[in-house]
Amino acid sequence: MTGPKKSVIGMDVDVSIKRFLTSLPERYKLAEGECIFNACIFSINDENCRTEKVTRIFLQ
């Protein structure tokens, strides 16, 4: 996932909270600011289909 650090899935926090609290439609506004990148890499054993290793990636 990538996007602004202070956001709700990439959207402005205040707009997202207002939409949640009021249950009224509100046009989403893209958040601005420093962005981050988060991901996971899974190593899977093909013989037993089990995850052997999880590597976390976090870039600022």
PyMOL commands that set and color helices and strands:
alter all, ss='L'
color gray80, all
select helices_A, chain A and resi 13-22
alter helices_A, ss='H'
color red, helices_A
select strands_A, chain A and resi 2-4+35-45+50-59
alter strands_A, ss='S'
color yellow, strands_A
deselect
rebuild
show_as cartoon
